[in-house]
Amino acid sequence: MQPIGTFVQRPVLPARLERLRDVAYNLRWSWDHDSRALFRRLDADLWERTRHNPLLLLGRADQSTLERAADDAGFLAHFDRVVASLDSYLQNPSTWFDRTTRSAADHRRVATPLVAYCSAEFGITESLSIFAGGLGVLAGDHLKSASDLGVPLVAVGLLYRQGYFRQQITAAGRQHEAYEANDISTWPLTLQRTTEGAPLTVGIDLPGRTVVVQLWRAIVGRVHLYLLDTDVPLNAAADRDITAQLYGGDIERRLQQEIVLGIGGVRALGALGIAPSVWHMNEGHAAFCALERVRQAMDAHALDFAAARELVAPGLVFTTHTPVPAGHDRFSPELLAPYFTDYAAKCGLAWCDFLALGREHPDDPSEPFTMTVLALRLAAWSNGVSRLHGAVSRAMWSGLWPGLPAGEAPIGHVTNGVHFPSWVSRDVAELYDRYLGPRWREEPADAHAWQRVAQLPAEELWRTHERGRERLVAFARQHLRTQLVRRAAAPAELAAADAVLDTEALTIGFARRFATYKRAALLFHDPDRLARLLSVPGRPVQIVFSGKAHPHDEPGKAVVAQVNAFAREARFRGRVLFLEDYDLDVARALTRGSDVWLNTPLRPNEASGTSGMKAAANGALNVSTSDGWWAEAIADARPDAPSIGWRITSATNAGDGDAGARDAEEADALYDLLEQEIIPCFYDRDAAGLPRAWIARVKSATAQLCHQFNAHRMVREYTQRFYVPGAAASAGRRGDDGAEARALAGWRERMRGAWSQVCIDAVETDAAPELPARTPIRVCALVSLGALTPADVRVELYLGRVDAAGDIIHPDATRLLPVTEAPDTASGSAVLFEASGVACAMSGLHGFTVRVQPEHRDAAAPLLTLPVRWAAPDALVRRGVTTLGGSRVPPPNAS
């Protein structure tokens, strides 16, 4: 029977506890240990049953429980402390951002950005089910650190009524996906309303109808997160389900979700009266927001698409998160046509030109429309999420910039980080507080804050970590028992669950998305050898797995089944465990209690990976292939300090395509590390029972890794490199009502028309075939520019070592400046460019060439969609003096 009306009943709080509501509605409690402890203190069992949802806890708690708390002096003192802490946090006038955006001379605040962070998922707390995995957790940590740092940021996402699936492992060890309808009335969300009290909505045009989207707000410290929801009675049933499931449904549902996220997100903030100067697209799911920003700029400033594109580009930031091709959304032209034909017309674009925005090869009619390509074409700032991933992304998408070496594609990197207050256990946090002081919390990106790690008493550090392992074992036993009860396991199995794992054994953690490239089953490549390693008398080893495979990833689900099958074998039972339904709660337990954090991705498929950073902050040591963030960490490790962990040696046959041989070689390398280094180091104890060498490694890892791989450093880097300069450039272009953007668009059009006339006629150098190191050389180039001027181009000497294949490696680009205009050539006006005093410090074979690229001083990014002009091999002449163009040109400063 359907109700004829509904209402939401809120918990009735005693007057003395009324501000518990404020604490519950601000998700700062998700990373504040004291706030979480307050709710646990109210009713510990109910706190666990409600999946750590304080609003649900308050609604389900007996009124007598609340009344007793209001009369409990100890609880009230704790309550007052939490409320005071929240107020102090929100009212702090001196955040990092506040301090760094004031003029040192007069202390007046300079113009600052308002950043909109757009993402398909946000992992803030397990009780807010709007995330699937690492991408969402990274987004959640980004918001938390932005809040801590005081960065003026709002966020936009989708409200998934059923969230991501709950994973259930069947008796046969297979993954089963169960979607649960969430009761969002118990979530800490507020429906946004108009001044008349009606829900605030925006409309999104889909084929043949307009979909109504309503807005919910979550408060994340100082940051507001707006979630878009299509479950509105005015919509048809199918449209109400657009935002039902995260990554659920078919490819068309994915397209609809990304239209709501990108286009709807821009319109939603506009309806709220929020006008961000910078939009940060977290992965390609959000790329349509760039398109909508251009369309709105066209309307607001009476611009054509090209000029509006120039206007908004400086305020667009794009972060790509995966080097795996399947991770980039691609839509066929046939699927897009009903959704975007009219939209393209409103943008003044022919259909082929619209599709070209999302194609690597714009003239290929069979190529799908790729969201990553759309974002890369429209955003002035693009980055990968680790140093290695930046390089991989530049190679992966280099075709978008014809003629440019892959290493110079305009995709940088900002290495991911994790929000320490969310991930460091309370025990470890208190240890850091005692010996490091408050700076590890307030300024975790400051290396000096971690220098005192060496002074941590070894015994206290070790006992603290042992408590984390004990808590992990207790958590795992309870979690396993819950799994078994759900599937009606036999009493013997339930009893056995209470004895799995050993609180003193070396514990290896492996928890992440079960994509095949992450190779969760690599440890079982030689199960006999692994069984022997786990059961050496006096040196036991145990492994705890957790992770979900995407619902449509059958190979990934097969890996889940494979790991569970091994865990049930007699030789591994009790030593190998798989915990179902990986979420933030499971992740915290594992990263806080593991001794070793294992990561085995197939290089270079791991963009970053952040779980190992969380484990390291809690005193675990990483063992990983050299991929993602770990490649960076290992490369930068100090050679004069104890090792920060272990690198699994990459296979020598990595490039021959034999995946089985590569797995075998890297599995053997992992077994060797465990057998010869990791297990002995862990169990080598002194008279006090302390593994001194292991503890030295933990201290070294903490000191070297924590200041770099944290979300505060990450958000500061985004702010300083992208947000602030992007906002400044955007403000400059808006200030003249788009005149600068029109001029820049006109320049680009002129360049496209004239670029075919540009060529390098000749290159001359005084460099002899052999010369001593550091000898300065002089290079001149005669460049035909046609209708262009020297101010339109950048001419560069491209110089570097030459490898065995004859290619220039590790090049330096030195600008050649115009010297004089030479007589006309057949191709038009020719200009002489020169660089002198260029020297190479290293000996060996060097090579050089000259190139020409478009350049405009006001462009947020170079016009790299035009092919770079390179000197032809026969253009070089060697002479002692410059005679290019038929006339002698004196050297600089000659009398």
N, C-alpha and C positions, 0 to 999 in steps of 0.2 A: 504494500500500500504506500503510495507516494504522499508526502505531506502537502498540505495546501499552503503552508508558509514555514519559514525557518527563522531562527534567531540564534545568536551565539551567547552563551552564558559564561561570564568571566568569573574567576575565583573571587570569593569575598575575603579580603585580607583584613586582619585586625588593624586598626588605625596606626598602631605603633610600627607595623610592618608594611605599610602601604608602599614604601619605596622599593620593596622587593620587586614590584612590577617594573620599575625603571631598570633595575639590574637585569631582570629576565629579558626585557625587550632590547637591551643593548648586547650584541653578541660579543662584546669584550669579555664576557664571562668565559667564552670558549678558550681564551688563552690566559686567563687570570686564575692561577691555582687557588687563591684565597676565595674567589667568588664560587668556583666549582665546589670547594670544600664546604661552603656555607649551605648550598643546596643539598649536598650529600648529608650534611649534619641534620638537616630537617627530616629526612627519611632516606636512609642509605639504600634500602631494598627498592623503594619506589624510584629512586634516582636511576638505578640500573634498569629496572623494568621499563622506564620511559625513554631509554636510550639517551640519557643525559639531556633531557629536554626540560628546562626549568619551568616553562609555562605550563606544560602538561603535568609536571609534578605538582605545581601549585593548584591546578584544577582538580587533581585526583586525591590530593592529601585530605585526610579527615579534618573537619573544622576544629576538632579538639586538638589535633596535632599543631595547627597554626596558633591556636589560642595558648597552648602550653609554651610554644616558642616565644610568643609575645611576653610571657612572664618569666622566661629563663634568662637570668642575668648574663650567663656565659654566651648564649646565642645572641642576645642583644648587643653585647660588646663586639662580637664577631660581625654582626649585621652592620653596626655603625661604622666599623672599620672598612668594610667593603663599600658602603655607600660613599664614605668620605674619599676613598681611593678613586672611585668612578668619577666623582665630581672634580677632584683634583686633576685627573687625567683629561677630562673634557675641557676644563677651563685653563689649562696650562698655556700661558701666553708666550712661552719661549721654546717652541719645538725646533727641531733641526731646520725645517723649511723656513720657519719664521726668522731664525737667526741668519740663515744664508741668503735671504732675499731682502735684507735691509742694507742700505748704503752704508759703507764703513765711515763715510764722511759726515753724514747728517742723520743717520739712523732712520731715515724715512723709508717706508716700504716701496720697492720698485714694482713695476707692473708684473703681475704673476699670472701663470696659466691656471685655467680650470680644466682638468683632464677628465675625459670620459673614457672609462676602461670597459670595453665591450667583449664579452666572452660567453660561449655557449654553456659553460658550467663553472660553478664556484664551490669549492670544498672548504667550508668554514667550520662546520661541526657535523657529526654523524646524524644529528637529529634534524638537519635541514637537507633533505635528500635531493639535491640539485647538482650532483657531480658524479662522475664515473671513475676517475682515476687521477693520474699525475697532472694532466692539464688543468683540471678543476682545483686540485689541491694547490698547485702553483698559483692559480688565480686568487684563491682564498688567502694564501700567504702574502700575495702582492697587496691586497686590500688591507690586511692587518698591519703590514709594515708601513704602507702609506699613511694609515691612521696614526701609528706610533710616531712617525716622522713629521706629521702635520702637513703632508702634501695635499693640496686642494684637489680632491679627486672624487668623482661619483662613478658608480659602476652600473652596467646594464646587462641583464641576463634574461633567462626564461624561467617561468615558474612551472615546473613539471609536477603535475598532480600525482603521477605515479612514480616519479623519480627515475632512478636507474634500477635495474632489476636486483632483487635479493637472490643471492646464489644459494642453492641447496645441492648438496652432494648426495647422490642416491646411494643405495646399498652396493650398487655395482661400481661406484666411484665416478659416475658421470655427473657433469654439471647440468643442473636444471634451473631455468630462469623463472622466477615468480615475481610478477608485478603487483604491488600493493597500492591501493588508493589511499593516499595520505590525507589525513584530516588537517587541512591547512589552518583550520580555526585554532589549532593547538600550536601552530608555529608562531614564532615571534615576528609577525608581519603585520603591516598596517595597510589597508586598502586606501589608495589615494582618491580623494573626492574633490569635487568642484566646490565653489563657495556656497552653492545651493544644497550641498550634501549628497548629490548624486555621484556615482563612481566616475572618476575621470577616465575617459577612453580616447583612443585614437583609431583611425580607420586605415586598413591596408587593403589595397585593391588586388584581388586574386581573380582568376578567370570567371567572368560572369557575376561576380558579387563582391561586396566589401565586407571584410572580416573585421569585427570589432575586438579591440585589444584593451584590457584593463590593466592597471598598474598596481603593484604591491611594493611596499618599501620595507627593507630590512636595515637596521642600524648596526654598522660594524665599527665600533669605537667612534671615531670622528667621521667615518665614511658612510655615505648612504648608498645602498644597493637597491636598484629598481628592477623588479622582475615582471616580465610581460606575460600575460595570461589570456588565452583565447577561450577559456571555459566560461563563456558568457551566454546567457539565455537567448540573446538576439542572434547568435550564430547557429548555423545548421550543425547537426550532430557531428558530422565529419570534421567541420572546422573547429568545433569545441575541443576536439581531440588533437589538434595540431601540437599543442604544448603538453600533451599528456605524458609522453615518455621521452626520456633522454636517449638519443640514438636509437629510438624504436621506429618501426615502420619501414617503408621502402624508400627508394631514392627520391620519389616525389615528395614524400613527407619531409625528408631532410631539406629539400629545396624550400618548402613552405616554412619550415622552422627558421631557416637562415634568412628568408625574406622578413619574417616577423622580427628576428633579432636585429638585423642590420637596418633595414628601412624603418621598421617599427620602433627600434631603439632611438634613432635620431628624432623621429616625430614625438616619441614619448617625452624625451627631455625638453623638447620645444614646448609641448603642452604644459609641462611643469614650470615653464619660465626659466629653465636652466639653459645657458648658452656656453657650452665648453669651447675653448679655443683650440684644444688638442683632443683628437680621438685616437685611442690606442686599441687596435684590433688584435685581440689575442687569438691567433690562428685564423685560417681562412674562413671559418664559419661566419665571421663577423664582417666579411669584406663588402657586403652590400651597403654597409653604413657609409663607406667612402663614396659610393655611387650616389646615395641620397644626399650626402653633403654637397656634391657637385650640383645636383639638380636644384637643391634649395638655393645655392649661391647664384645660379642662373636666374631664378625668380627674384631674389632679393636685390640683385645689382644689375639686372637687365644685361646679362652677359651671355655669350654663346658658350657651348660646352668647353671649347679649348681654353677660353679665358677663365671660366669658372674653375676648371681643373687646376689652373695655375694658382688661383686664389686660395683653394683649400689644401693643396698638396703639402705645404709646410706644416700644416696642423694634423697630418695623418701619420701615425706610427704603426708599423706592422711587424708582428713577431710570428715567425714560423717555428713550429715545434717538432717537425718530424722529417727525416730524410727518406722515409719509406714511401714509395709512390702511392701505395694504397691509402695512405693517411691524408691525401689531398683530395678534397671533394671535386668531382668532375661531373658536369651535367651536359647532356646531349643538346644540340640546337633544337631538336624536335620537342624536348621536354621544356626548354626555356621559352619557346615561342609564345605559347598562350599567356605566360606570366609577364613577359618583358617586351613584346612587340609595341604595345602602346606606350610603355615606359620609355623605350628607346626613342620613340617619336617625340615625347615630351622633352627629351634631352637634345632634340635636334639631330639625332644620329640615324643614319641608315642602318638597317639590320646587320649588314656585314660589318659595319664599323663598330657596332655594339659588341658583336661576337669577337671581334679582334681584340677588344680590351681583355678578354679572358683566354686568349690563345697564345701559346708560345710562337706559333707560326701563323700569323694573322691571315695569310692567304690560303691556308689549308681548310677547305670546306668540310672535311671529314673530322677535324680535330674538335674534341669537346671543349666546353667552357670550364676553365679551372679557376676556382676561387683564389688560390694562392697567386696565380698570375694576375688576376684582377687587382689584388691588393698590392702586389709588387709594382704594377704599372701606375697606380694612382697615389701611393704613399711616397712622401719624400724621404722617409726614414724606415729602413727595414733591417731586421736582425735575426740571427739564429740564437740559440740558447746555450751555447758553449763555444769555446774557441774552435774545436774540431768541427762542430756542427756548422759554424759560420763558414768554414772552408768548404765543407761538403755542400752546403746550400749554394755557395757561389758557383761551384762546379755544376750543380744540379740544374740551376736556372740561368746559366751563362748565355744560353741562346736568346734570351730577351735583349741582350746588348751585343749586337753583331759586331764582330771584329775586335772585341775587347777580350784580353786574356781572362780566362775563367777566374783567376785569383783576384782580379780587379773589379768583378761585378759588385755593384753598390749594395751589398748585404753585409753588414757588420755582425758583431755578436755582443750580447750581454749575457754572461753566464748566469744561469738560474741560481737561486739561493732559497733557503728555508727560514721560516719565522721561528726563531729559537724559543720564545715564550710558549708557543703552541706545542713544541715537540720535546723540549728538555724536561725530564721528569722533575718532580718537586724535590726529590732527594738530591739530584745532581745540581739543580738550581740553587738550593740552599748551600751546597758545598762551594759552588762558584761565588755565591754571595759572601761567604766567610773569608775566602782567600783571594778572590779577584776584586771584590768590591762591586759597586753598582754599575761600573762602566761596561761590563760584559752585556748587561741588559740594555743600557741607554745608548751605547756606542759600539755595538758588536762588530762593526766594520773597521774599527780602529785596532790595528795590530798590537798597539801598546796595551790595550785592555786585556790581552791574553798572555802577556809576557810572564805573569806571575804563576802561570800553570806549572812551571817547573818547581814551585814551592809547595804544591799540594802534597800533603803527607801521603806517602805511598799506601800505608795501611788504611787510612781513611778513604782514599780514592777507591781502593780495591773493595773494601767492605760496602761502600755505596753502590758500586757496580754489582756486587753479589746480591744485594737486595733487589736490584732491578731484575736480575735473572730469576730470583725466587718468585717475584711477582709475575713474571712471564710464565713460569711453570704453573703457578696457581691459576692464572688466567686461561692458559691453554687447556688445563684439565676441566675447568668449568665450561669453557666454550665447546670442547669435545663432548662433554656430557649432554649439553643442550642439543647438539647435533644428533646424538644417538637417541635421545628421548623423542625428538621430532619424528624420527623415522622408526620409532617403536622397536628399538634394538633389544636384544635379549639381556636379562639381568647380568649375565656374566660379562657382557661387553660394557655395561654401565659400571660395573665394579672395576674392570680393567682401566677405564678412563681415569679413575682416581689415582692411578699409579704410573701413568705415562710420564716420560721425561725424568730427568734427574736434576735436582737443584744445584748440583756441583759440577755437572759435566760441561765440557766445552760446547757451547750452543751456537749453531750457525743459523742465521735468519735469511730467508729468501721470500720476499713479498713484493709483488708488482703485477701489472697486467700480464696475462698469459698469452702474449703474442709469440709466434713461433721464433722470431729472431732473437727473443730474450733467452731462449734455450733453457727453460726451467729444468728440463730433464737431463742436462749435460752431466750432472753429477752421477747419473745412473748409466753412463755410457759403458762402464765396466762394473756391473753390480757386484761381482765377486770381490773385486779389489776394494770397492767402497765398503762392503760388509766387513772386510778385515780391518779397514781403517777405523770404523766406528766402534769396534769391539776389542781393542787392545786392552788387556787387563791393566787396571789402574789408570787408564787414560781414555775414558769413554767420551764419545762424541755424539751429539744429537743434532737433528736438523728440523726446523719448523718452517713449513711452506704456507703461503696463502696467496690468493690472487684469483681474479676473474678473467675469463676469456670473453671477448665480445660475443653477443648472442648469435651473430652471423658468421663467426670465425670457427668453422668446424675443425680445421687443423689445430687451432689454439685449444679448443675444447678436448681434442684428443690428447694434448699434452697434459691437461688437468687429469684426465682419466689415467694416463700413464703414471703420473706421480702418485696418484692415489692407489694404483695397483701395487706399486713397489712398497708403499707405506703399509699395506696389509700383509705383505710377505712376512713369514715368521722371523726371518733373520733381521728385518728392519722394524718389526712391530715394537712400539714403545720408544724407539730411537728416531724414527722418521714420522712426522705428523703433518697433516694438511688441515688447516683451519678454514672452514668455509666462510663465505660472505665477507670477504675482505673489505673493510671500511676504515674510517679514521681511528676508531677504537682499537681495532686489531693492529693497525699500523703503529699506534703509540706503544702498545704492549711489546711488539716485536722490536721496534727500533730502540726501545729503552732497556730491553732485557737481553738482547743478543750479544755475544762476545765477538762474533765475526759476522760481517754483512757481506753476503755473496751476491755478485752480479756477473752474469755470463753472456752479455749481448754479443751478437755477431757484428764485429766492427765493420763499417762505421754507422750502424743502424740506430744506435742509441743517441738521440739528440743531446740529452743532458743526463736525466736520471737524478732524482733528488732524495730518494729514500736513503741512499748511502750517506748523504750529508746529515740527515736526521740521526742516523745511527752514530756517526762520528761525534756529533755534539753530545751524545750520551755516553761516550767512552768506548764504543765498539771500533774494531779495526776492519777496514775494507779489504776485500779480496775481489778483484775484478779484472776483466779484460780491459785493455787500454782503449776505452771508448767513452764518449760523453764527457762528463765533468771529471771523471777519474783520469783520463788522458792528460788533462790540464793539471790536475793536482800532482800527479806523478812527475810530470815534466818540470814543474816549478818547485818540487820538494828540495829542501836544503841537503846537500851531500854531506855536510858536517854534523848532521843531527841524526838521531835514531830514525829508522824507517817509519813512515806514516802508515804503512800497510803493505799489501802485496799486489803485484801485477801478474796476471796470468799471461804467460808468453804467447803471443799470437802465432798462429800456424805459419810455417814457411811456405805452405802451398795455398796461401790465402787467395791468390788470384787465379788459380787454375780451374775454379768452378767445381771442384770435388768437395761437396759439402760434408760427406761422410768422413773423408780423410781429414778434413779440417777439424771437425768435431772430435775425432779420435785424438789428434795431436794436442788440441787444447784441453781435452779432458785429462789426458796423461799429465800435462803440465800442472793442472789443478791438483791431481792426486799427489804429484811430487811435492808441491808446495805444502799440502796438508801433512804428508808423511814426514818430510824432512825439515820443515820449518815451523809451520803453524802449531801443530799439536805438541811438538817438543817444547816450543817457546811457552805455550800456555801452561804446561805441566812441570816446567822446571822451577821448582819452589825453593826458597831459602828456609832457614830454620824456623822462621816465623810463619811459614806457609804462604809467602808472597811470591808471585812470579815477577821478579824484579825487571827482567828484560822486557816482558810484556807490558808492564806498567810504564816503562820508559818509552815504549812505542806509543802507548795511549797518550802520554803527555805530549810527545812530539807531534802526533796527529792533531791533537786539540789546539796546540799553539799555532800550527802551520795552516790548518784548514778552516778553523771557525771564523776568523776575521774575513776570509774571502768568500766562503760559500754560505752566506746568510742573506736573507731577503732585504734587510736594511741596506746592505751594500748594493744589491740589485736595483732597488727602487731609487736609491740615490743616483745610481748611474743612469737609469732611464730619465730621471728628472733633469740632471745636469747636461746630458748629451742630447736629449730629444725634446722633453716637455718644455723647458724654459726657452731654448732657441726656437723651437717650433711655434710657441705662442708669440714670441717677439716677431718672427717673420710673418705670421698670420695677421698680427695687429697692424704691421706696416702696410700690408696689401689691402686690408679693409679700410685703412684710414683715408685713402684717396678714392673710395667708392669703386675700386676695381680698375682704376686707370693703369696701375702698374701691371696688374694681371693681364689686361688687354694688350699692353705693349709687349709683355713677355710672350703671350700667345702669338702675337703677330711676328715676333722675332723667330719663334719656332717654325711658323709656317714659311717664313722667308728662308730659313735654313734648309728646310726640306726641299724647297724648290731649287735652291742653288747648290746644294751639297754635291751633286753629281759633277760639278765643275771643279771641285777641289782635288788637287793631286800634288804629290811631291815630285818635282822635276829632277832634283839632284841633291845629293848630300856630299859635303866635303869635310875632311878632317885633316889635322896635322899629325894625328897619331901614327907613328911608325908601326910596322907589323910586330916589332918587339920594343919594349921600353921598360925602364925600371918602375917598380911599384911606387905609387903616389905621384907619378909624373902627371902634371896637369895637361889636359888636352883641350883642343878647341874643335867645335863641330858647328858647321853652318848648313842650312837647308834652304833651298829655293822652292817656295811653295806657291803654286798657282791657286788663287782664291776666287777667280771669276768675279761675281758681283759682290762678294763678301769683303770684309775689311779685317785687318789684323785683330781688332777688338772682338771679332766674332769667333775666334778660334784659339785654341791652346796647342802650341807646337812643343813637343817634348822629345828629348833624347832618352831612349829606353836602353839602359845599360846594366849588364850583370854578368855573372859567371855563365859559362857554357857547359852543359852536361854532356854525357857520352852520346846522347841522341842528337846533339847539335842544337839544343834549345837553350834560350836564355832563362836562367833560374835566379830567383831572389833579386829581381831587377830593382833599380832605382830610376825614377823618372825625374829628369831635370828640365825645367822650362827653358825653351829657346825664345829669346826676345827679338822683336822686329828691329832690324838694323837700318835698312834702306829699301826703297822700292826699286826693283830692277826693270829693265825694258820689258814690254809686253811679250808674252809667248803666245803660242797658238791657242792656248786654253784661256787666255785672258790675263788679268793683272797678276804679276808674280812678285812676291815679297821675299826678301832675304831675312832669315831668322838665324840667331847665333847664340851659342853658349860657350863660355870659355872657363878655364880653371877647374874643369871637372877632373877628378882623380879617383883611382881605385886603390884601396888600401891593401887588398889581398893580392897575392901573386896567383898565377895560373891563367888559363885561357878565358878571356872575356869577349863578349860580343855586344854589339849595339845596333840599333836602328833608330829611325825617327818616325813619329806618328803625329797625326793631327786629329783633334776632337773639337766639337762645338763647345763654346763657352759663353756664358752670360753672367755678369756679376750678381744679378738679382735672382738667378735660378736657384731654387732650393736644392735641386739635384741636377747634375749635368744632363744634357740632351743625349743620352747614350743609346737611344733607339735608332739613331743614324749610325751607319757602319763607320768604324774608325778607319781613317786613311793611314796606311803604312807605306813606308818607302819600299820601292821595288828593289830586288837584289842587285840590279845593274845600275842603281842610282848613285852608287858611291864612287867618289874620286878621292885620291889622296894627294894633297899638295901642301907645300909649306906656307903658302899665303892664299888668302881667299880671293878667287877670281870668278866666282859663280855669277852668272848673268852677264858675263862679258866685260866686267869692269873690276878694277882692283879696289878692294875695300880695306882700308887701313885697320889694324887691330885697335881695340878699345883704348882710349886715352892717348892715342898717337898724336904727335904734334903736327 
